[in-house]
């Protein structure tokens, strides 16, 4: 089970990521928004695999009508994923949001 504290720690470990409020919720930015708490226990991230994730694990991954216009945004129930899966999601979202490299090993 992943938590908001895990999200914060993993996001801020990525080069150039900053935290600020978005829609009165904690959010993390690379060049653009990469992750935001949508509501308690639910995280918004960017992924090219939204349809596949929601199709195979709809109790974990989903979106609302608000997200229809943004095909890369998916909502994730944090209680239903582990920290390894969360880290992969955040690294993908970081790259899609214009992050500086391909993750913690970038530049090595």
C-alpha positions as CSV (number, residue, x, y, z in Angstrom):
1,X,0.0,0.0,0.0
2,X,1.4,3.4,-1.0
3,X,0.7,6.6,0.8
4,X,0.8,10.3,0.1
5,X,4.1,10.5,2.1
6,X,5.5,7.9,-0.4
7,X,4.3,10.0,-3.3
8,X,6.0,13.1,-1.8
9,X,9.3,11.4,-1.1
10,X,9.5,9.8,-4.6
11,X,8.5,12.9,-6.4
12,X,11.0,15.2,-4.6
13,X,13.8,12.6,-5.2
14,X,13.5,13.3,-8.9
15,X,15.8,16.0,-10.4
16,X,14.1,19.4,-10.6
17,X,10.7,18.4,-9.1
18,X,9.0,21.0,-6.9
19,X,5.9,20.8,-4.8
20,X,3.1,23.4,-4.7
21,X,-0.6,23.5,-4.3
22,X,-2.9,22.8,-7.2
23,X,-6.7,23.0,-6.7
24,X,-6.0,23.1,-3.0
25,X,-4.2,19.8,-3.1
26,X,-0.5,18.9,-3.0
27,X,1.0,18.7,-6.5
28,X,4.4,17.9,-7.9
29,X,5.8,19.6,-11.0
30,X,8.7,18.8,-13.4
31,X,8.3,21.3,-16.3
32,X,4.6,20.6,-16.1
33,X,2.3,18.9,-13.6
34,X,3.4,15.3,-13.0
35,X,1.3,14.3,-10.1
36,X,-1.4,15.7,-7.8
37,X,-3.5,14.4,-5.0
38,X,-7.0,14.3,-6.5
39,X,-8.8,13.5,-3.2
40,X,-7.8,11.7,0.0
41,X,-6.1,8.4,-1.1
42,X,-6.3,9.1,-4.8
43,X,-3.4,10.4,-7.0
44,X,-3.5,11.8,-10.5
45,X,-0.5,10.9,-12.7
46,X,0.3,10.9,-16.4
47,X,0.8,7.7,-18.3
48,X,0.6,6.5,-21.9
49,X,-1.1,3.3,-20.7
50,X,-4.3,4.8,-19.1
51,X,-6.7,2.6,-21.1
52,X,-4.7,-0.6,-20.5
53,X,-4.3,0.1,-16.7
54,X,-8.0,0.9,-16.2
55,X,-9.1,-2.0,-18.4
56,X,-7.1,-4.6,-16.4
57,X,-7.4,-3.1,-12.9
58,X,-10.5,-0.8,-12.7
59,X,-10.6,-0.9,-8.9
60,X,-7.1,0.7,-8.9
61,X,-7.0,2.9,-12.0
62,X,-9.8,5.0,-13.3
63,X,-10.7,8.5,-14.5
64,X,-13.6,10.9,-14.2
65,X,-15.4,13.0,-16.9
66,X,-13.1,15.8,-15.8
67,X,-10.1,13.8,-17.2
68,X,-11.7,12.9,-20.5
69,X,-9.9,15.7,-22.4
70,X,-6.5,14.6,-21.1
71,X,-5.9,11.0,-22.4
72,X,-2.7,10.7,-20.4
73,X,-4.2,11.4,-17.0
74,X,-5.3,8.5,-14.8
75,X,-6.4,8.4,-11.2
76,X,-4.8,5.8,-8.9
77,X,-6.1,4.5,-5.6
78,X,-3.0,4.5,-3.4
79,X,-4.3,1.8,-1.1
80,X,-4.4,-0.6,-4.0
81,X,-0.8,-0.3,-5.2
82,X,2.7,-1.0,-3.8
83,X,5.5,1.4,-3.7
84,X,7.4,-0.3,-6.5
85,X,4.5,0.2,-8.9
86,X,4.0,3.8,-7.6
87,X,7.6,4.6,-8.3
88,X,7.3,3.3,-11.9
89,X,4.2,5.4,-12.4
90,X,5.8,8.5,-11.1
91,X,8.9,8.0,-13.2
92,X,6.8,7.7,-16.3
93,X,4.7,10.7,-15.3
94,X,8.0,12.7,-14.7
95,X,9.2,12.0,-18.2
96,X,5.8,12.9,-19.7
97,X,5.8,16.2,-17.7
98,X,9.2,17.2,-19.2
99,X,11.5,15.9,-16.4
100,X,15.2,16.4,-16.8
101,X,16.0,12.8,-17.6
102,X,14.8,9.3,-17.3
103,X,14.8,9.0,-13.6
104,X,17.2,8.8,-10.7
105,X,19.9,7.2,-12.9
106,X,19.8,9.9,-15.5
107,X,23.2,11.2,-16.4
108,X,25.1,8.1,-15.3
